[in-house]
Amino acid sequence: MVAWTDLLVPIALSVGLVFISSSIIHMVLKWHSPDYRKLPDEPAARTALKGVAPGQYILPHCLDTKEMSDPKLVAMFEEGPNAVLWVKPNGQMKLGPFLGKWILFTFVVSALVAYLARATLEPGADYLQVFQVVGASAWLAYSWSAPADSIWKGKPWACTFRDLVDGLVYASLTAGAFAWLWPN
């Protein structure tokens, strides 16, 4: 069985590669710019949301399925808007905490992928075999919750497609790092 210490370098390299590639995707290529649209009357929306506590909200609000047949609620859904809204705490946006959490997330993904690879692959496993196991599991971790957001929360499918492509890039880099450095 592969020793955990032999996987520390591929874990660290994959975290670095994913961090760099995500920075390029978001800050240089700006691939996700179309994902965020401006509200038609942003000042009015900001005024309406002033004082709303951070959290997740749904509009129109409905506590249980029995309410779904209430004519007033049916009319609200028909009239729209229908929305899922995330409200963040007030204050200047500081990139540092986001990047720190992202690095921690990529580390956890790489560590879980290492766990799976260690449990299924032998020392000296073929490059392609390591790439397949690590790549598939990393892609699942990075991307495959995104379609659920399109199905249940109304996230546009174009955004989900971009998320899936991002995850495929991250998974390929992770798989390449592990396959290249897989112990003999």
C-alpha positions in Angstrom: 0.0 0.0 0.0 1.1 3.5 -0.8 2.3 5.5 2.3 0.6 8.7 3.1 3.9 10.5 3.3 4.4 9.6 -0.4 1.2 11.5 -1.3 2.1 14.8 0.4 4.0 16.1 -2.6 1.2 15.3 -5.1 -1.4 16.8 -2.7 0.6 20.0 -2.4 1.4 20.2 -6.1 -2.3 19.7 -7.0 -3.4 22.4 -4.6 -0.9 24.8 -6.1 -1.9 24.0 -9.7 -5.6 24.3 -9.0 -5.0 27.6 -7.2 -3.0 29.0 -10.1 -5.5 27.7 -12.8 -8.5 29.1 -10.9 -6.8 32.5 -10.6 -6.2 32.5 -14.4 -9.7 31.4 -15.1 -11.3 34.0 -12.8 -8.9 37.0 -12.9 -7.2 36.8 -16.3 -9.7 35.0 -18.6 -12.7 36.3 -16.7 -14.6 33.2 -17.9 -17.3 33.6 -15.3 -18.1 37.3 -16.0 -21.4 36.4 -17.8 -22.5 34.5 -14.7 -23.2 37.7 -12.8 -25.8 40.1 -14.1 -26.8 43.5 -12.8 -30.3 44.0 -11.5 -32.3 46.5 -13.6 -32.8 48.9 -10.6 -29.9 48.1 -8.3 -30.4 51.1 -6.0 -34.1 50.1 -5.4 -33.0 46.4 -4.8 -30.3 47.5 -2.4 -32.8 49.7 -0.5 -35.4 46.8 -0.4 -32.7 44.4 1.0 -31.2 46.8 3.5 -31.3 45.3 7.0 -31.8 41.7 5.7 -29.6 39.4 7.8 -26.9 37.3 6.0 -28.4 34.0 4.8 -30.2 32.2 2.1 -33.7 33.3 1.0 -36.3 32.2 -1.4 -38.9 34.3 -3.1 -41.9 33.7 -3.0 -41.4 32.0 0.4 -43.3 28.8 1.1 -42.8 26.6 4.2 -44.5 23.4 3.0 -46.0 21.8 -0.1 -49.6 22.3 1.2 -49.1 26.1 0.6 -48.3 25.4 -3.0 -51.9 25.1 -3.9 -52.9 28.4 -2.2 -54.2 30.6 -5.0 -52.4 33.6 -3.6 -49.0 31.7 -3.7 -49.8 30.3 -7.1 -50.4 33.8 -8.4 -47.2 35.0 -6.8 -45.2 32.2 -8.6 -47.0 33.0 -11.9 -46.4 36.7 -11.6 -42.7 36.4 -10.4 -40.1 37.1 -9.7 -39.0 33.7 -8.4 -35.6 33.8 -6.8 -33.0 32.2 -4.6 -31.0 34.9 -2.9 -27.8 34.7 -0.8 -27.1 37.7 1.4 -23.5 38.2 2.6 -22.4 40.2 5.7 -21.9 43.9 5.1 -18.4 45.2 4.8 -15.6 45.7 2.3 -14.9 42.5 0.2 -11.6 41.1 1.4 -10.2 38.6 -1.0 -7.8 37.0 1.5 -10.4 35.0 3.5 -12.0 33.7 0.3 -8.6 32.6 -1.1 -7.7 31.0 2.3 -10.9 29.0 2.3 -10.4 28.1 -1.4 -6.9 26.8 -0.6 -8.3 24.8 2.3 -11.0 23.4 0.1 -8.6 22.3 -2.6 -6.4 20.7 0.0 -9.4 18.7 1.4 -10.3 17.6 -2.1 -6.8 16.5 -2.9 -6.5 14.7 0.4 -9.8 12.9 -0.2 -8.7 12.0 -3.7 -5.4 10.7 -2.3 -7.3 8.6 0.2 -9.4 7.1 -2.6 -6.4 6.5 -4.9 -4.4 5.0 -2.0 -7.3 2.6 -1.3 -7.7 1.5 -4.9 -4.2 1.7 -6.5 -1.0 -0.1 -5.9 2.5 1.4 -5.8 3.8 1.5 -9.3 0.3 1.8 -10.9 0.2 2.9 -14.5 0.0 6.6 -15.2 -3.3 6.3 -17.0 -4.9 4.3 -14.3 -3.8 6.8 -11.6 -5.0 9.6 -13.8 -8.4 8.0 -14.3 -9.1 7.3 -10.6 -7.8 10.6 -9.4 -9.3 12.6 -12.3 -12.8 11.1 -12.0 -13.0 11.5 -8.2 -11.6 15.1 -8.3 -14.0 16.1 -11.0 -16.9 14.7 -8.9 -15.6 16.8 -5.9 -15.0 20.0 -7.8 -18.0 20.1 -10.1 -20.9 17.7 -9.7 -23.0 19.6 -7.2 -23.4 22.3 -9.8 -26.2 20.6 -11.8 -28.2 20.3 -8.6 -28.2 24.1 -8.3 -29.5 24.4 -11.8 -32.2 21.8 -11.2 -33.4 23.0 -7.8 -32.4 26.6 -7.4 -32.7 27.9 -10.9 -29.0 28.6 -11.5 -28.6 29.2 -15.3 -27.3 26.1 -17.1 -24.7 28.2 -18.8 -23.2 29.0 -15.4 -23.3 25.3 -14.5 -21.6 24.4 -17.8 -18.7 26.8 -17.0 -18.5 25.3 -13.4 -18.2 21.8 -14.9 -15.5 22.9 -17.3 -13.6 24.6 -14.4 -13.8 21.4 -12.4 -12.6 19.4 -15.3 -9.5 21.6 -15.6 -8.9 21.3 -11.8 -9.4 17.6 -11.9 -7.1 17.1 -14.9 -4.3 19.1 -13.2 -4.9 17.1 -9.9 -4.9 13.8 -11.8 -1.7 14.8 -13.7 0.1 15.7 -10.5 -0.8 12.4 -8.8 -0.1 10.3 -11.9 3.3 11.9 -12.5 4.3 11.6 -8.8 2.6 8.3 -8.0 5.1 6.2 -5.9 6.6 3.0 -7.4 
